[in-house]
Amino acid sequence: YGISQNDDVCYKDDYNCSKTNQFRYLFYDVNPPEGFNLRRDVYMRFAALAHRMQKSKNPKINNFKLVLPPWSRLMHWSYNEIPEHIPWALYFDLYSLKSFAPVIEMHEFFTEYQAKYSEVVIEEVYTLQHFEDMFETGNFEDRFKIDQCRSDYAISFFHYENITGRDFYCLSYHGPATKLEEIFLNTTAQTILINHAEVALHEFFGDKLYWQVRRSMRFNKELKKVAADFRETYLNSTDDADNTVLPEKWVEEKPKRSAIGGPYLAVHLRRRDFVRSRPNDSPSLTDVAQQIEKKLKELHLNTVFIATDGTEEEFDELSKALRLYRVLRYVAPHSIKRKFKEGGVAILDQIICSHARYFIGTHESTFSFRIQEEREIMGFAPETTFNALCKNGNNCSKPSVWKIVY
């Protein structure tokens, strides 16, 4: 992956760093209601920060490691059988992440910090909040200041009983996550937690750096294999035939627009909370069926793959409306769901959707947006990617087109 010599010593070989190295650790956490795909976006902002600090010549900040917050208690997941503290490696290729930024899993932090069975005290905790007057004054310039806390911010410490904090601050903040390095330059704390990290923004959304960190977020290889087997078995789709083969390492990717995709239409149909919170934008199942049938005819296809959080009854109703076509979805075997949990099943849906000949998403859904990014990385034509379902089939709002930058 082009990792530096220092990385080979400290991040690659089971983190057997010299005991003389003095690392600092940056933790971050996100507002509990935020879902899986928004959290992936917050990771990108902080990975860009860690990447930038690592490349700095200033020894006060170039020794930071970014500690990945385990996946715990996401509100969109049921937790009857799902444990807390799911590591990132279950969903993503960890070495690919590390090739962009100095990131470590929480369990790796415990090992390095020699505190696996003892209490960890995070020295400084900063809870980010918006400036109170920002929307009244229209002052959106980059700025921050230690301020009075305007809410009773709960801090979960990632649901670990052996982690606590020492010094707590509320930080009114507007600006990119990379601006936080100004704070780290003025403290000697070895461990720092940024709470409500979603308040910090991208420095330049959609620029080269954005796409570098996004390209480094490759999925767990076993998940990719499960999705590939499903595509080949049920959708007549392989990377070679679909022209979606990518290099072994993300840093070797080159610009291309030659991806064809498998011979199927893919649709992400968001239901549940969108139906309740966005009734004026959520199409009926009749609307959805009509739009799918129209596109299938236009593309001369007879197969549609549907990723949805809808009920069994809704999927059956949609299938009946499209009874002249093959309507498929991914139903995870018990072994897959037991190992990869709901997050892994959602990723499998995303992978399968991203390889389709044509994709139609749900407007303003981060789930759809992540699929669009995957298709940009593989090199699909934008017109096959940036599409959304609409109500009544009229006045369809096209999603924003964020093309990849190399």
C-alpha positions as CSV (number, residue, x, y, z in Angstrom):
1,Y,0.0,0.0,0.0
2,G,3.0,2.3,0.0
3,I,3.2,2.5,3.8
4,S,6.2,4.4,5.1
5,Q,9.0,2.7,6.9
6,N,7.7,4.1,10.2
7,D,4.3,2.5,9.4
8,D,5.9,-0.9,8.8
9,V,7.3,-0.8,12.2
10,C,4.4,0.6,14.1
11,Y,1.2,-0.2,12.3
12,K,1.7,-3.2,10.2
13,D,3.4,-6.0,12.1
14,D,0.9,-6.4,15.0
15,Y,2.0,-3.0,16.2
16,N,5.2,-4.2,17.8
17,C,6.5,-0.7,18.2
18,S,9.6,0.2,20.0
19,K,8.9,0.9,23.7
20,T,10.7,4.2,23.3
21,N,8.0,5.5,21.0
22,Q,5.5,7.8,22.7
23,F,2.3,7.8,20.8
24,R,-0.8,10.0,21.4
25,Y,-4.3,8.7,20.9
26,L,-7.3,10.4,19.4
27,F,-10.7,8.9,20.0
28,Y,-14.0,10.2,18.5
29,D,-17.6,9.3,19.0
30,V,-20.8,10.2,17.2
31,N,-24.3,11.3,18.3
32,P,-26.0,7.9,19.2
33,P,-29.0,8.2,16.8
34,E,-26.7,8.5,13.8
35,G,-26.7,5.4,11.5
36,F,-24.0,3.2,10.1
37,N,-23.4,5.1,6.8
38,L,-23.3,8.6,8.4
39,R,-20.7,7.2,10.9
40,R,-18.7,6.0,7.9
41,D,-18.7,9.6,6.7
42,V,-17.5,10.9,10.1
43,Y,-14.7,8.4,10.0
44,M,-13.6,9.9,6.7
45,R,-13.4,13.4,8.2
46,F,-11.2,12.2,11.1
47,A,-9.1,9.8,8.9
48,A,-8.2,12.9,6.8
49,L,-7.2,14.7,10.0
50,A,-5.0,11.8,11.2
51,H,-3.5,11.5,7.7
52,R,-2.6,15.2,7.7
53,M,-1.2,15.1,11.2
54,Q,0.9,12.1,10.4
55,K,2.5,13.9,7.5
56,S,3.2,17.0,9.6
57,K,6.8,17.8,10.5
58,N,5.6,19.1,13.9
59,P,6.5,16.4,16.5
60,K,3.6,17.6,18.7
61,I,1.0,16.2,16.3
62,N,2.7,13.7,14.0
63,N,2.6,10.9,16.6
64,F,-1.2,10.6,16.9
65,K,-3.1,7.3,16.3
66,L,-6.8,7.4,15.5
67,V,-8.6,4.9,17.6
68,L,-11.6,3.5,15.7
69,P,-14.8,3.5,17.8
70,P,-16.3,0.0,17.9
71,W,-19.8,-0.5,16.4
72,S,-22.1,-0.6,19.4
73,R,-25.8,-0.1,20.0
74,L,-26.7,1.5,16.6
75,M,-30.3,2.5,16.8
76,H,-31.1,1.0,13.3
77,W,-29.8,-2.5,14.4
78,S,-31.6,-4.9,16.6
79,Y,-29.5,-6.1,19.5
80,N,-31.2,-9.3,20.6
81,E,-28.1,-11.3,19.7
82,I,-25.6,-8.7,18.6
83,P,-22.7,-8.1,20.9
84,E,-21.2,-4.6,21.6
85,H,-17.8,-3.6,20.5
86,I,-17.9,-5.0,17.0
87,P,-14.4,-4.2,15.5
88,W,-14.0,-2.4,12.2
89,A,-12.1,-5.3,10.7
90,L,-15.4,-7.3,10.5
91,Y,-16.7,-4.9,7.9
92,F,-13.6,-3.3,6.3
93,D,-10.1,-4.2,5.2
94,L,-8.1,-2.9,8.1
95,Y,-4.8,-2.8,6.3
96,S,-6.4,-0.8,3.5
97,L,-7.6,1.7,6.1
98,K,-4.1,1.8,7.6
99,S,-2.5,2.5,4.3
100,F,-4.2,5.9,4.3
101,A,-4.1,6.9,8.0
102,P,-2.6,5.7,11.3
103,V,-5.7,4.0,12.6
104,I,-6.0,1.3,15.2
105,E,-8.9,-0.8,16.6
106,M,-9.9,-0.3,20.2
107,H,-8.6,-3.7,21.3
108,E,-5.2,-2.7,19.8
109,F,-5.2,0.5,21.8
110,F,-5.8,-1.6,25.0
111,T,-2.8,-3.8,24.1
112,E,-0.5,-0.8,23.3
113,Y,-1.6,1.1,26.3
114,Q,-1.1,-1.9,28.5
115,A,-4.5,-1.3,30.1
116,K,-6.6,-4.2,28.9
117,Y,-7.7,-5.1,32.4
118,S,-7.3,-1.8,34.1
119,E,-9.0,1.6,33.9
120,V,-8.2,4.0,31.0
121,V,-8.6,7.6,31.8
122,I,-8.9,9.8,28.7
123,E,-7.2,13.0,29.7
124,E,-9.2,15.5,27.8
125,V,-12.8,15.2,26.4
126,Y,-14.1,17.8,24.0
127,T,-17.8,17.8,23.2
128,L,-18.4,19.7,20.0
129,Q,-21.5,21.9,19.6
130,H,-22.7,24.4,17.1
131,F,-22.2,28.1,17.8
132,E,-25.5,29.3,19.3
133,D,-25.7,32.4,17.0
134,M,-24.5,30.7,13.8
135,F,-27.8,30.4,12.1
136,E,-29.0,33.8,13.4
137,T,-26.0,35.8,12.3
138,G,-25.1,33.8,9.2
139,N,-21.5,33.7,10.5
140,F,-20.3,30.4,9.0
141,E,-16.6,31.2,9.1
142,D,-14.2,28.6,10.6
143,R,-13.9,29.2,14.4
144,F,-13.9,27.5,17.7
145,K,-13.9,28.4,21.4
146,I,-14.3,26.7,24.8
147,D,-17.8,27.6,25.7
148,Q,-20.7,27.0,28.1
149,C,-22.3,23.6,27.6
150,R,-25.8,24.2,26.2
151,S,-27.0,20.6,26.7
152,D,-26.5,17.8,29.1
153,Y,-24.2,15.8,26.8
154,A,-24.0,12.2,27.8
155,I,-20.7,10.5,27.1
156,S,-20.8,6.7,26.7
157,F,-17.1,6.0,26.5
158,F,-18.0,3.5,23.8
159,H,-19.9,1.4,26.4
160,Y,-16.7,0.3,28.2
161,E,-16.8,0.1,31.9
162,N,-13.1,0.6,32.3
163,I,-12.9,3.9,30.4
164,T,-13.5,7.3,32.0
165,G,-12.5,10.9,31.4
166,R,-10.6,13.5,33.4
167,D,-11.0,17.0,32.0
168,F,-14.3,17.9,30.2
169,Y,-14.9,20.8,27.8
170,C,-17.7,22.0,25.5
171,L,-16.2,23.3,22.3
172,S,-18.4,25.6,20.1
173,Y,-17.1,24.6,16.7
174,H,-17.6,25.4,13.0
175,G,-15.1,24.1,10.5
176,P,-13.5,21.0,9.1
177,A,-12.2,18.2,11.3
178,T,-8.6,19.1,10.2
179,K,-8.9,22.4,12.1
180,L,-8.9,20.4,15.4
181,E,-5.1,20.0,15.0
182,E,-4.8,23.6,16.3
183,I,-6.2,22.3,19.6
184,F,-3.9,19.3,19.7
185,L,-0.9,21.6,19.2
186,N,-1.7,23.4,22.5
187,T,-2.1,20.4,24.8
188,T,0.2,17.7,26.0
189,A,-2.6,15.2,26.7
190,Q,-1.7,11.7,25.5
191,T,-5.4,10.7,25.1
192,I,-8.1,12.9,23.7
193,L,-11.7,12.2,22.9
194,I,-13.8,14.3,20.5
195,N,-17.5,13.7,21.3
196,H,-20.3,14.6,18.8
197,A,-17.6,14.4,16.1
198,E,-20.3,14.7,13.4
199,V,-20.3,18.5,14.1
200,A,-16.8,18.7,12.4
201,L,-17.0,18.9,8.6
202,H,-15.0,17.7,5.6
203,E,-12.3,20.2,4.7
204,F,-13.2,20.1,1.0
205,F,-16.1,17.7,0.3
206,G,-15.5,15.7,-2.9
207,D,-11.9,16.7,-3.5
208,K,-8.9,14.5,-4.1
209,L,-8.2,13.9,-0.4
210,Y,-11.9,13.0,0.2
211,W,-11.7,10.3,-2.5
212,Q,-8.4,9.0,-1.3
213,V,-9.8,8.2,2.1
214,R,-13.0,6.9,0.5
215,R,-11.1,4.6,-1.8
216,S,-9.1,3.2,1.1
217,M,-12.4,2.1,2.8
218,R,-12.5,-1.2,1.1
219,F,-14.8,-3.8,2.5
220,N,-13.8,-7.0,4.3
221,K,-12.6,-9.5,1.7
222,E,-14.8,-12.3,3.0
223,L,-17.9,-10.0,2.6
224,K,-16.9,-9.2,-0.9
225,K,-16.5,-12.9,-1.6
226,V,-20.0,-13.7,-0.3
227,A,-21.5,-10.9,-2.5
228,A,-19.5,-12.1,-5.5
229,D,-20.8,-15.7,-5.1
230,F,-24.4,-14.4,-4.9
231,R,-24.0,-12.2,-8.0
232,E,-22.5,-15.1,-10.0
233,T,-25.1,-17.6,-8.8
234,Y,-28.3,-15.5,-9.1
235,L,-27.5,-12.5,-11.2
236,N,-25.1,-13.8,-13.9
237,S,-22.6,-11.2,-12.8
238,T,-18.8,-11.4,-12.4
239,D,-16.2,-8.8,-12.2
240,D,-14.5,-9.9,-15.4
241,A,-17.7,-10.0,-17.4
242,D,-18.9,-6.7,-15.8
243,N,-15.6,-4.9,-16.2
244,T,-15.5,-4.0,-12.5
245,V,-12.1,-5.5,-11.6
246,L,-10.1,-3.2,-9.4
247,P,-6.4,-3.4,-8.5
248,E,-5.3,-5.3,-5.4
249,K,-4.5,-2.0,-3.7
250,W,-6.6,1.1,-3.8
251,V,-3.5,3.3,-4.4
252,E,-3.0,1.6,-7.8
253,E,-6.5,2.6,-9.1
254,K,-6.6,4.7,-12.2
255,P,-9.4,6.9,-13.6
256,K,-11.8,4.9,-15.8
257,R,-15.4,5.0,-17.1
258,S,-15.7,1.5,-18.6
259,A,-17.6,-0.5,-16.0
260,I,-20.6,-2.3,-17.5
261,G,-22.2,-4.0,-14.5
262,G,-24.2,-7.1,-14.2
263,P,-27.3,-7.7,-16.3
264,Y,-29.7,-6.5,-13.7
265,L,-31.3,-3.3,-12.3
266,A,-30.6,-2.5,-8.6
267,V,-32.9,-0.4,-6.5
268,H,-32.4,0.8,-2.9
269,L,-35.9,1.4,-1.5
270,R,-35.8,3.1,1.9
271,R,-39.0,2.7,3.9
272,R,-39.5,2.7,7.7
273,D,-38.4,6.1,9.1
274,F,-38.5,7.7,5.6
275,V,-42.2,6.9,5.1
276,R,-43.0,8.4,8.5
277,S,-40.7,11.5,8.4
278,R,-40.8,12.3,4.6
279,P,-44.4,11.4,3.5
280,N,-44.3,14.1,0.7
281,D,-41.2,12.5,-0.8
282,S,-41.7,8.8,-0.3
283,P,-43.2,7.0,-3.3
284,S,-45.9,4.4,-2.9
285,L,-45.1,0.8,-3.8
286,T,-47.2,1.3,-6.9
287,D,-45.1,4.3,-7.9
288,V,-41.9,2.2,-7.2
289,A,-43.2,-0.7,-9.3
290,Q,-44.0,1.5,-12.2
291,Q,-40.6,3.2,-12.2
292,I,-38.8,-0.1,-12.0
293,E,-40.8,-1.6,-14.9
294,K,-40.2,1.4,-17.1
295,K,-36.5,1.2,-16.5
296,L,-36.3,-2.5,-17.0
297,K,-38.0,-2.1,-20.4
298,E,-35.8,0.7,-21.3
299,L,-32.6,-1.3,-20.5
300,H,-34.0,-4.6,-22.0
301,L,-33.5,-6.3,-18.7
302,N,-35.7,-8.8,-16.8
303,T,-34.1,-8.9,-13.4
304,V,-34.2,-6.4,-10.6
305,F,-32.4,-6.7,-7.3
306,I,-34.0,-4.8,-4.4
307,A,-32.3,-3.7,-1.2
308,T,-34.9,-2.5,1.3
309,D,-35.6,-2.1,5.0
310,G,-39.3,-2.6,4.2
311,T,-41.4,-5.4,5.7
312,E,-42.0,-8.8,4.2
313,E,-45.5,-7.7,3.2
314,E,-44.1,-4.7,1.3
315,F,-41.6,-6.8,-0.6
316,D,-44.3,-9.4,-1.5
317,E,-46.6,-6.6,-2.7
318,L,-43.8,-5.1,-4.9
319,S,-42.9,-8.6,-6.2
320,K,-46.5,-9.2,-7.2
321,A,-46.7,-5.9,-9.0
322,L,-43.6,-6.9,-11.0
323,R,-44.6,-10.6,-11.5
324,L,-43.5,-10.5,-15.1
325,Y,-39.9,-10.0,-14.0
326,R,-37.4,-11.7,-11.7
327,V,-37.4,-9.8,-8.4
328,L,-34.6,-10.7,-6.1
329,R,-33.2,-9.6,-2.7
330,Y,-30.4,-11.0,-0.5
331,V,-31.6,-13.1,2.4
332,A,-28.6,-13.9,4.6
333,P,-28.1,-17.5,5.8
334,H,-28.0,-17.8,9.6
335,S,-24.2,-18.4,9.5
336,I,-23.6,-15.1,7.7
337,K,-26.0,-13.1,9.9
338,R,-24.5,-14.6,13.0
339,K,-20.9,-13.7,11.9
340,F,-21.4,-10.4,10.3
341,K,-24.5,-9.1,12.1
342,E,-26.9,-6.6,10.5
343,G,-24.1,-4.3,9.5
344,G,-22.5,-7.0,7.3
345,V,-25.9,-7.9,5.7
346,A,-26.4,-4.2,4.8
347,I,-22.9,-4.0,3.3
348,L,-23.7,-7.1,1.2
349,D,-26.8,-5.3,-0.2
350,Q,-24.6,-2.3,-1.0
351,I,-22.0,-4.4,-2.8
352,I,-24.6,-6.2,-4.9
353,C,-26.3,-2.9,-5.8
354,S,-23.1,-1.2,-6.7
355,H,-22.3,-3.8,-9.4
356,A,-25.6,-3.5,-11.3
357,R,-26.0,-2.3,-14.8
358,Y,-28.1,0.6,-13.5
359,F,-28.8,1.8,-10.0
360,I,-31.8,3.7,-8.6
361,G,-31.6,4.9,-5.0
362,T,-33.6,6.7,-2.4
363,H,-33.3,10.5,-2.4
364,E,-31.1,11.9,0.4
365,S,-30.3,8.4,1.8
366,T,-26.7,7.9,3.0
367,F,-27.1,4.2,2.2
368,S,-27.8,5.1,-1.5
369,F,-25.0,7.7,-1.4
370,R,-22.4,5.1,-0.3
371,I,-23.5,2.9,-3.2
372,Q,-23.1,5.8,-5.6
373,E,-19.5,6.3,-4.3
374,E,-18.7,2.6,-4.9
375,R,-19.9,2.9,-8.5
376,E,-17.8,6.0,-9.0
377,I,-14.8,4.1,-7.8
378,M,-15.5,1.1,-10.1
379,G,-15.9,3.5,-13.1
380,F,-19.6,3.5,-14.0
381,A,-21.0,6.2,-16.2
382,P,-22.7,8.8,-14.0
383,E,-26.0,8.5,-15.7
384,T,-26.3,4.9,-14.6
385,T,-25.6,5.8,-11.0
386,F,-27.1,9.1,-9.9
387,N,-30.8,8.3,-10.0
388,A,-33.6,8.3,-7.4
389,L,-37.1,7.0,-6.9
390,C,-39.7,9.7,-6.8
391,K,-43.3,10.1,-5.7
392,N,-46.0,9.8,-8.4
393,G,-43.3,9.4,-11.0
394,N,-43.2,13.2,-11.5
395,N,-40.8,15.9,-10.7
396,C,-38.1,13.5,-9.8
397,S,-35.2,15.2,-8.0
398,K,-31.9,13.9,-9.2
399,P,-29.4,13.3,-6.5
400,S,-26.3,15.5,-6.4
401,V,-23.6,14.2,-8.7
402,W,-20.3,13.9,-6.9
403,K,-17.8,12.5,-9.5
404,I,-14.6,10.9,-8.4
405,V,-11.4,12.9,-8.3
406,Y,-7.9,11.4,-8.6
